[in-house]
Amino acid sequence: MTRLSDYDRHGRVWDLDPASGLLSPAPGGSCHGFVHLPGEGEHAAAALYGAGEGAGTLWLQFGARRWDCASVSVRQASLPDGARHFAVTGSGGAPEFELPYPAADSGPFDPAYDWLDELADDFFLWVADRLATAAARQTLLEHFRAGFPAT
């Protein structure tokens, strides 16, 4: 089991069974990544976490499918109709996973709403941002391996 902080509901903690992708509520403790629970129209939880022996591995998981972040690239795009598209591409360049999803609802117009707010509202955008470079992936892996309290 890997303990994860809920990306969307602060203070909630989950245990992830990486083999099945199943989640169960956890009492708290040191977390090693984040999980995004399925929303309307989504079919599985998504998680980004660090686990493994030695230096460890940064994993991206959707349901029971998971990828070593060192061997794939991810991309998130906003489409002209306002929808979003998240894709995982393998080392051979072929898409291994694609997820169209609705844009997060930021609520009423807020002139102070900025990029940080958008990252906080969209797990898949945050994942793409965090996995954009090898240095960013390594920094995130070190943070996840050390563990952090759920906030």
Backbone as JSON Lines, residues from 0, in Angstrom:
{"i":0,"aa":"M","n":[0.84,-1.18,0.0],"ca":[0.0,0.0,0.0],"c":[0.89,1.25,0.0]}
{"i":1,"aa":"T","n":[0.42,2.24,-0.7],"ca":[1.12,3.52,-0.76],"c":[0.17,4.59,-0.25]}
{"i":2,"aa":"R","n":[0.61,5.35,0.74],"ca":[-0.23,6.38,1.35],"c":[-0.14,7.66,0.52]}
{"i":3,"aa":"L","n":[-1.34,8.2,0.17],"ca":[-1.43,9.37,-0.71],"c":[-2.34,10.43,-0.12]}
{"i":4,"aa":"S","n":[-1.99,11.67,-0.36],"ca":[-2.82,12.81,0.02],"c":[-3.82,13.08,-1.09]}
{"i":5,"aa":"D","n":[-5.05,13.38,-0.72],"ca":[-6.1,13.69,-1.69],"c":[-5.82,15.06,-2.29]}
{"i":6,"aa":"Y","n":[-5.65,15.13,-3.6],"ca":[-5.3,16.37,-4.28],"c":[-6.41,17.41,-4.19]}
{"i":7,"aa":"D","n":[-7.65,16.95,-4.18],"ca":[-8.79,17.87,-4.26],"c":[-9.45,18.16,-2.92]}
{"i":8,"aa":"R","n":[-9.28,17.28,-1.97],"ca":[-9.93,17.43,-0.65],"c":[-8.84,17.43,0.41]}
{"i":9,"aa":"H","n":[-8.41,18.61,0.78],"ca":[-7.28,18.75,1.69],"c":[-7.56,18.07,3.02]}
{"i":10,"aa":"G","n":[-6.54,17.38,3.51],"ca":[-6.64,16.71,4.8],"c":[-7.08,15.26,4.7]}
{"i":11,"aa":"R","n":[-7.61,14.83,3.54],"ca":[-8.02,13.43,3.38],"c":[-6.83,12.62,2.89]}
{"i":12,"aa":"V","n":[-6.73,11.4,3.41],"ca":[-5.6,10.53,3.09],"c":[-6.14,9.17,2.64]}
{"i":13,"aa":"W","n":[-5.47,8.58,1.66],"ca":[-5.89,7.31,1.09],"c":[-4.7,6.36,1.0]}
{"i":14,"aa":"D","n":[-4.99,5.07,1.11],"ca":[-4.01,4.03,0.82],"c":[-4.34,3.47,-0.56]}
{"i":15,"aa":"L","n":[-3.34,3.44,-1.43],"ca":[-3.5,2.91,-2.78],"c":[-2.84,1.55,-2.87]}
{"i":16,"aa":"D","n":[-3.57,0.59,-3.41],"ca":[-2.99,-0.7,-3.76],"c":[-2.55,-0.57,-5.22]}
{"i":17,"aa":"P","n":[-1.23,-0.41,-5.47],"ca":[-0.77,-0.18,-6.84],"c":[-1.14,-1.29,-7.82]}
{"i":18,"aa":"A","n":[-1.24,-2.52,-7.36],"ca":[-1.55,-3.63,-8.26],"c":[-2.96,-3.55,-8.83]}
{"i":19,"aa":"S","n":[-3.9,-3.09,-8.01],"ca":[-5.3,-3.05,-8.45],"c":[-5.8,-1.64,-8.74]}
{"i":20,"aa":"G","n":[-5.14,-0.64,-8.19],"ca":[-5.62,0.73,-8.32],"c":[-6.7,1.08,-7.33]}
{"i":21,"aa":"L","n":[-7.02,0.15,-6.42],"ca":[-8.07,0.39,-5.43],"c":[-7.57,1.27,-4.3]}
{"i":22,"aa":"L","n":[-8.47,2.13,-3.82],"ca":[-8.17,3.04,-2.72],"c":[-8.98,2.66,-1.5]}
{"i":23,"aa":"S","n":[-8.4,2.92,-0.33],"ca":[-9.14,2.78,0.92],"c":[-8.76,3.96,1.8]}
{"i":24,"aa":"P","n":[-9.72,4.48,2.6],"ca":[-9.4,5.6,3.49],"c":[-8.27,5.21,4.44]}
{"i":25,"aa":"A","n":[-7.4,6.16,4.74],"ca":[-6.27,5.92,5.63],"c":[-6.34,6.9,6.79]}
{"i":26,"aa":"P","n":[-5.74,6.54,7.92],"ca":[-5.82,7.39,9.11],"c":[-4.92,8.62,9.09]}
{"i":27,"aa":"G","n":[-4.09,8.78,8.14],"ca":[-3.16,9.89,8.12],"c":[-1.75,9.36,8.06]}
{"i":28,"aa":"G","n":[-0.81,10.15,8.49],"ca":[0.58,9.72,8.45],"c":[1.31,10.33,7.27]}
{"i":29,"aa":"S","n":[2.48,9.82,7.01],"ca":[3.34,10.34,5.96],"c":[2.86,9.9,4.58]}
{"i":30,"aa":"C","n":[2.63,10.87,3.7],"ca":[2.15,10.59,2.35],"c":[3.33,10.58,1.37]}
{"i":31,"aa":"H","n":[3.16,9.84,0.28],"ca":[4.23,9.71,-0.71],"c":[3.77,10.06,-2.11]}
{"i":32,"aa":"G","n":[2.72,10.88,-2.18],"ca":[2.2,11.33,-3.46],"c":[0.79,11.86,-3.31]}
{"i":33,"aa":"F","n":[0.16,12.1,-4.46],"ca":[-1.2,12.64,-4.47],"c":[-2.11,11.76,-5.31]}
{"i":34,"aa":"V","n":[-3.39,11.77,-4.95],"ca":[-4.4,11.04,-5.71],"c":[-5.54,12.0,-6.04]}
{"i":35,"aa":"H","n":[-6.09,11.83,-7.23],"ca":[-7.27,12.57,-7.68],"c":[-8.38,11.55,-7.84]}
{"i":36,"aa":"L","n":[-9.43,11.69,-7.03],"ca":[-10.54,10.75,-7.1],"c":[-11.39,11.02,-8.33]}
{"i":37,"aa":"P","n":[-12.06,9.99,-8.83],"ca":[-12.87,10.19,-10.04],"c":[-13.97,11.21,-9.81]}
{"i":38,"aa":"G","n":[-14.09,12.13,-10.75],"ca":[-15.17,13.1,-10.73],"c":[-16.24,12.69,-11.71]}
{"i":39,"aa":"E","n":[-17.17,13.57,-11.93],"ca":[-18.25,13.29,-12.87],"c":[-17.68,12.98,-14.26]}
{"i":40,"aa":"G","n":[-18.07,11.87,-14.82],"ca":[-17.6,11.48,-16.14],"c":[-16.26,10.76,-16.15]}
{"i":41,"aa":"E","n":[-15.6,10.66,-15.0],"ca":[-14.32,9.95,-14.91],"c":[-14.58,8.56,-14.35]}
{"i":42,"aa":"H","n":[-13.73,7.61,-14.71],"ca":[-14.0,6.22,-14.35],"c":[-13.03,5.62,-13.35]}
{"i":43,"aa":"A","n":[-11.91,6.28,-13.08],"ca":[-10.92,5.71,-12.17],"c":[-10.16,6.83,-11.48]}
{"i":44,"aa":"A","n":[-9.54,6.49,-10.36],"ca":[-8.69,7.44,-9.67],"c":[-7.36,7.55,-10.41]}
{"i":45,"aa":"A","n":[-6.74,8.71,-10.32],"ca":[-5.42,8.95,-10.9],"c":[-4.47,9.32,-9.77]}
{"i":46,"aa":"A","n":[-3.23,8.86,-9.84],"ca":[-2.28,9.14,-8.78],"c":[-0.9,9.4,-9.34]}
{"i":47,"aa":"L","n":[-0.14,10.22,-8.64],"ca":[1.27,10.46,-8.93],"c":[1.99,10.28,-7.61]}
{"i":48,"aa":"Y","n":[2.94,9.33,-7.56],"ca":[3.57,9.0,-6.28],"c":[4.96,8.42,-6.49]}
{"i":49,"aa":"G","n":[5.74,8.43,-5.41],"ca":[7.07,7.84,-5.41],"c":[7.06,6.58,-4.59]}
{"i":50,"aa":"A","n":[7.68,5.53,-5.11],"ca":[7.75,4.26,-4.39],"c":[8.89,3.43,-4.96]}
{"i":51,"aa":"G","n":[9.35,2.48,-4.16],"ca":[10.37,1.54,-4.63],"c":[11.61,1.55,-3.77]}
{"i":52,"aa":"E","n":[12.43,0.55,-3.98],"ca":[13.68,0.42,-3.24],"c":[14.74,1.37,-3.79]}
{"i":53,"aa":"G","n":[15.77,1.64,-2.98],"ca":[16.88,2.47,-3.43],"c":[16.44,3.87,-3.79]}
{"i":54,"aa":"A","n":[16.78,4.3,-5.0],"ca":[16.43,5.65,-5.45],"c":[14.94,5.8,-5.66]}
{"i":55,"aa":"G","n":[14.25,4.68,-5.88],"ca":[12.81,4.73,-6.05],"c":[12.39,5.08,-7.46]}
{"i":56,"aa":"T","n":[11.1,5.04,-7.66],"ca":[10.51,5.32,-8.97],"c":[9.35,6.26,-8.79]}
{"i":57,"aa":"L","n":[9.21,7.19,-9.7],"ca":[8.06,8.08,-9.73],"c":[7.03,7.43,-10.64]}
{"i":58,"aa":"W","n":[5.85,7.15,-10.09],"ca":[4.8,6.44,-10.81],"c":[3.61,7.35,-11.1]}
{"i":59,"aa":"L","n":[3.05,7.19,-12.29],"ca":[1.77,7.79,-12.66],"c":[0.81,6.63,-12.82]}
{"i":60,"aa":"Q","n":[-0.34,6.69,-12.17],"ca":[-1.29,5.58,-12.21],"c":[-2.68,6.09,-12.51]}
{"i":61,"aa":"F","n":[-3.41,5.34,-13.33],"ca":[-4.82,5.61,-13.61],"c":[-5.54,4.28,-13.51]}
{"i":62,"aa":"G","n":[-6.36,4.13,-12.48],"ca":[-6.97,2.82,-12.22],"c":[-5.87,1.82,-11.95]}
{"i":63,"aa":"A","n":[-5.92,0.67,-12.6],"ca":[-4.9,-0.37,-12.41],"c":[-3.7,-0.19,-13.35]}
{"i":64,"aa":"R","n":[-3.77,0.76,-14.28],"ca":[-2.65,1.0,-15.2],"c":[-1.67,1.97,-14.57]}
{"i":65,"aa":"R","n":[-0.37,1.67,-14.7],"ca":[0.61,2.61,-14.18],"c":[1.84,2.64,-15.07]}
{"i":66,"aa":"W","n":[2.54,3.79,-15.0],"ca":[3.69,4.03,-15.84],"c":[4.83,4.58,-14.99]}
{"i":67,"aa":"D","n":[6.05,4.13,-15.28],"ca":[7.26,4.7,-14.71],"c":[7.46,6.04,-15.41]}
{"i":68,"aa":"C","n":[7.45,7.12,-14.66],"ca":[7.5,8.46,-15.26],"c":[8.8,8.73,-16.01]}
{"i":69,"aa":"A","n":[9.85,7.95,-15.73],"ca":[11.11,8.12,-16.45],"c":[11.03,7.56,-17.87]}
{"i":70,"aa":"S","n":[10.04,6.72,-18.16],"ca":[9.98,6.08,-19.47],"c":[8.82,6.55,-20.34]}
{"i":71,"aa":"V","n":[8.07,7.53,-19.88],"ca":[6.96,8.07,-20.67],"c":[7.01,9.6,-20.64]}
{"i":72,"aa":"S","n":[6.27,10.2,-21.53],"ca":[6.07,11.65,-21.46],"c":[4.57,11.89,-21.35]}
{"i":73,"aa":"V","n":[4.22,13.0,-20.74],"ca":[2.81,13.34,-20.6],"c":[2.57,14.72,-21.21]}
{"i":74,"aa":"R","n":[1.34,14.91,-21.66],"ca":[0.98,16.19,-22.26],"c":[-0.46,16.49,-21.87]}
{"i":75,"aa":"Q","n":[-0.7,17.73,-21.56],"ca":[-2.05,18.2,-21.25],"c":[-2.31,19.37,-22.17]}
{"i":76,"aa":"A","n":[-3.49,19.4,-22.76],"ca":[-3.82,20.49,-23.69],"c":[-5.24,20.96,-23.43]}
{"i":77,"aa":"S","n":[-5.45,22.25,-23.67],"ca":[-6.79,22.82,-23.64],"c":[-7.28,22.89,-25.08]}
{"i":78,"aa":"L","n":[-8.47,22.36,-25.31],"ca":[-9.04,22.32,-26.65],"c":[-9.87,23.57,-26.93]}
{"i":79,"aa":"P","n":[-10.12,23.89,-28.2],"ca":[-10.88,25.1,-28.54],"c":[-12.26,25.16,-27.89]}
{"i":80,"aa":"D","n":[-12.88,24.01,-27.66],"ca":[-14.22,24.01,-27.06],"c":[-14.18,24.13,-25.54]}
{"i":81,"aa":"G","n":[-12.98,24.29,-24.96],"ca":[-12.84,24.44,-23.51],"c":[-12.55,23.14,-22.79]}
{"i":82,"aa":"A","n":[-12.71,22.01,-23.46],"ca":[-12.4,20.73,-22.84],"c":[-10.88,20.58,-22.71]}
{"i":83,"aa":"R","n":[-10.46,19.59,-21.96],"ca":[-9.04,19.32,-21.75],"c":[-8.72,17.93,-22.28]}
{"i":84,"aa":"H","n":[-7.44,17.71,-22.57],"ca":[-6.98,16.41,-23.06],"c":[-5.64,16.1,-22.4]}
{"i":85,"aa":"F","n":[-5.55,14.93,-21.77],"ca":[-4.33,14.47,-21.11],"c":[-3.88,13.21,-21.82]}
{"i":86,"aa":"A","n":[-2.59,13.11,-22.13],"ca":[-2.07,11.94,-22.84],"c":[-0.75,11.47,-22.24]}
{"i":87,"aa":"V","n":[-0.59,10.16,-22.2],"ca":[0.67,9.52,-21.8],"c":[1.22,8.86,-23.05]}
{"i":88,"aa":"T","n":[2.47,9.19,-23.39],"ca":[3.1,8.65,-24.59],"c":[4.3,7.82,-24.18]}
{"i":89,"aa":"G","n":[4.4,6.61,-24.74],"ca":[5.49,5.71,-24.42],"c":[6.79,6.11,-25.11]}
{"i":90,"aa":"S","n":[7.86,5.4,-24.77],"ca":[9.18,5.72,-25.32],"c":[9.23,5.56,-26.83]}
{"i":91,"aa":"G","n":[8.36,4.73,-27.41],"ca":[8.32,4.56,-28.86],"c":[7.55,5.65,-29.58]}
{"i":92,"aa":"G","n":[6.95,6.56,-28.82],"ca":[6.2,7.67,-29.41],"c":[4.73,7.4,-29.61]}
{"i":93,"aa":"A","n":[4.29,6.19,-29.28],"ca":[2.87,5.86,-29.44],"c":[2.09,6.22,-28.18]}
{"i":94,"aa":"P","n":[0.89,6.78,-28.34],"ca":[0.08,7.09,-27.16],"c":[-0.31,5.79,-26.44]}
{"i":95,"aa":"E","n":[-0.11,5.78,-25.13],"ca":[-0.48,4.62,-24.32],"c":[-1.77,4.86,-23.55]}
{"i":96,"aa":"F","n":[-2.12,6.14,-23.39],"ca":[-3.32,6.48,-22.63],"c":[-3.74,7.87,-23.03]}
{"i":97,"aa":"E","n":[-5.04,8.07,-23.23],"ca":[-5.58,9.39,-23.54],"c":[-6.84,9.59,-22.72]}
{"i":98,"aa":"L","n":[-6.98,10.78,-22.17],"ca":[-8.13,11.09,-21.33],"c":[-8.67,12.47,-21.68]}
{"i":99,"aa":"P","n":[-9.8,12.54,-22.36],"ca":[-10.47,13.83,-22.51],"c":[-11.28,14.08,-21.23]}
{"i":100,"aa":"Y","n":[-11.3,15.32,-20.77],"ca":[-12.05,15.63,-19.56],"c":[-12.46,17.1,-19.58]}
{"i":101,"aa":"P","n":[-13.52,17.44,-18.83],"ca":[-13.97,18.84,-18.82],"c":[-13.0,19.71,-18.02]}
{"i":102,"aa":"A","n":[-12.92,20.96,-18.41],"ca":[-12.1,21.91,-17.66],"c":[-12.7,22.1,-16.27]}
{"i":103,"aa":"A","n":[-11.83,22.36,-15.31],"ca":[-12.3,22.63,-13.95],"c":[-13.14,23.9,-13.94]}
{"i":104,"aa":"D","n":[-14.17,23.9,-13.13],"ca":[-15.03,25.08,-12.99],"c":[-14.43,25.98,-11.93]}
{"i":105,"aa":"S","n":[-13.96,27.13,-12.35],"ca":[-13.33,28.06,-11.41],"c":[-14.35,28.92,-10.68]}
{"i":106,"aa":"G","n":[-15.63,28.72,-10.96],"ca":[-16.67,29.49,-10.29],"c":[-16.85,30.84,-10.96]}
{"i":107,"aa":"P","n":[-17.43,31.8,-10.24],"ca":[-17.65,33.13,-10.82],"c":[-16.32,33.77,-11.22]}
{"i":108,"aa":"F","n":[-16.38,34.69,-12.17],"ca":[-15.17,35.37,-12.63],"c":[-14.42,35.97,-11.45]}
{"i":109,"aa":"D","n":[-13.13,35.71,-11.41],"ca":[-12.27,36.23,-10.35],"c":[-11.02,36.79,-11.01]}
{"i":110,"aa":"P","n":[-10.84,38.11,-11.0],"ca":[-9.67,38.69,-11.66],"c":[-8.34,38.25,-11.04]}
{"i":111,"aa":"A","n":[-8.37,37.73,-9.82],"ca":[-7.14,37.28,-9.17],"c":[-6.81,35.82,-9.52]}
{"i":112,"aa":"Y","n":[-7.71,35.13,-10.22],"ca":[-7.48,33.73,-10.6],"c":[-6.31,33.67,-11.56]}
{"i":113,"aa":"D","n":[-5.27,32.9,-11.21],"ca":[-4.07,32.87,-12.04],"c":[-3.6,31.42,-12.27]}
{"i":114,"aa":"W","n":[-2.38,31.28,-12.8],"ca":[-1.82,29.98,-13.13],"c":[-1.77,29.05,-11.92]}
{"i":115,"aa":"L","n":[-1.4,29.55,-10.76],"ca":[-1.35,28.7,-9.56],"c":[-2.73,28.19,-9.19]}
{"i":116,"aa":"D","n":[-3.74,29.03,-9.33],"ca":[-5.11,28.58,-9.07],"c":[-5.51,27.5,-10.07]}
{"i":117,"aa":"E","n":[-5.12,27.7,-11.33],"ca":[-5.46,26.72,-12.36],"c":[-4.79,25.37,-12.08]}
{"i":118,"aa":"L","n":[-3.52,25.39,-11.65],"ca":[-2.83,24.15,-11.28],"c":[-3.52,23.47,-10.1]}
{"i":119,"aa":"A","n":[-3.96,24.25,-9.13],"ca":[-4.62,23.69,-7.96],"c":[-5.97,23.07,-8.32]}
{"i":120,"aa":"D","n":[-6.62,23.59,-9.34],"ca":[-7.95,23.1,-9.74],"c":[-7.91,21.93,-10.72]}
{"i":121,"aa":"D","n":[-6.76,21.66,-11.33],"ca":[-6.69,20.66,-12.4],"c":[-5.52,19.71,-12.14]}
{"i":122,"aa":"F","n":[-5.81,18.54,-11.59],"ca":[-4.79,17.54,-11.27],"c":[-3.94,17.19,-12.49]}
{"i":123,"aa":"F","n":[-4.57,16.98,-13.63],"ca":[-3.83,16.54,-14.81],"c":[-2.92,17.64,-15.36]}
{"i":124,"aa":"L","n":[-3.32,18.88,-15.26],"ca":[-2.46,20.0,-15.63],"c":[-1.26,20.05,-14.69]}
{"i":125,"aa":"W","n":[-1.5,19.86,-13.39],"ca":[-0.42,19.84,-12.4],"c":[0.56,18.71,-12.7]}
{"i":126,"aa":"V","n":[0.03,17.52,-13.01],"ca":[0.9,16.37,-13.33],"c":[1.78,16.7,-14.53]}
{"i":127,"aa":"A","n":[1.2,17.22,-15.59],"ca":[1.98,17.55,-16.79],"c":[3.05,18.59,-16.46]}
{"i":128,"aa":"D","n":[2.73,19.55,-15.63],"ca":[3.69,20.59,-15.23],"c":[4.82,19.98,-14.42]}
{"i":129,"aa":"R","n":[4.51,19.1,-13.48],"ca":[5.52,18.49,-12.6],"c":[6.41,17.49,-13.33]}
{"i":130,"aa":"L","n":[5.91,16.9,-14.42],"ca":[6.69,15.89,-15.15],"c":[7.35,16.46,-16.4]}
{"i":131,"aa":"A","n":[7.33,17.77,-16.57],"ca":[7.8,18.4,-17.8],"c":[9.3,18.23,-18.04]}
{"i":132,"aa":"T","n":[10.1,18.19,-16.99],"ca":[11.55,18.06,-17.16],"c":[12.09,16.98,-16.22]}
{"i":133,"aa":"A","n":[13.27,16.47,-16.56],"ca":[13.92,15.46,-15.71],"c":[14.21,16.04,-14.32]}
{"i":134,"aa":"A","n":[14.63,17.3,-14.27],"ca":[14.94,17.93,-12.98],"c":[13.68,18.05,-12.12]}
{"i":135,"aa":"A","n":[12.56,18.43,-12.72],"ca":[11.3,18.54,-11.97],"c":[10.86,17.17,-11.47]}
{"i":136,"aa":"R","n":[11.01,16.14,-12.3],"ca":[10.64,14.78,-11.88],"c":[11.51,14.32,-10.71]}
{"i":137,"aa":"Q","n":[12.81,14.59,-10.77],"ca":[13.72,14.17,-9.7],"c":[13.39,14.9,-8.39]}
{"i":138,"aa":"T","n":[13.13,16.18,-8.47],"ca":[12.76,16.95,-7.27],"c":[11.49,16.4,-6.65]}
{"i":139,"aa":"L","n":[10.49,16.11,-7.48],"ca":[9.23,15.58,-6.97],"c":[9.44,14.19,-6.37]}
{"i":140,"aa":"L","n":[10.23,13.35,-7.01],"ca":[10.5,12.01,-6.48],"c":[11.17,12.11,-5.12]}
{"i":141,"aa":"E","n":[12.14,12.99,-4.95],"ca":[12.81,13.15,-3.66],"c":[11.82,13.6,-2.59]}
{"i":142,"aa":"H","n":[10.94,14.51,-2.94],"ca":[9.92,14.99,-2.0],"c":[8.98,13.86,-1.61]}
{"i":143,"aa":"F","n":[8.51,13.1,-2.58],"ca":[7.59,12.0,-2.31],"c":[8.26,10.89,-1.51]}
{"i":144,"aa":"R","n":[9.52,10.57,-1.82],"ca":[10.23,9.51,-1.09],"c":[10.42,9.9,0.37]}
{"i":145,"aa":"A","n":[10.69,11.17,0.64],"ca":[10.87,11.63,2.02],"c":[9.57,11.57,2.8]}
{"i":146,"aa":"G","n":[8.45,11.72,2.12],"ca":[7.14,11.73,2.77],"c":[6.78,13.13,3.24]}
{"i":147,"aa":"F","n":[5.5,13.38,3.33],"ca":[5.0,14.69,3.77],"c":[3.65,14.5,4.43]}
{"i":148,"aa":"P","n":[3.28,15.39,5.35],"ca":[1.96,15.27,5.98],"c":[0.86,15.75,5.04]}
{"i":149,"aa":"A","n":[-0.29,15.13,5.12],"ca":[-1.44,15.59,4.33],"c":[-1.86,16.95,4.85]}
{"i":150,"aa":"T","n":[-2.17,17.85,3.92],"ca":[-2.59,19.19,4.35],"c":[-3.99,19.47,3.88]}
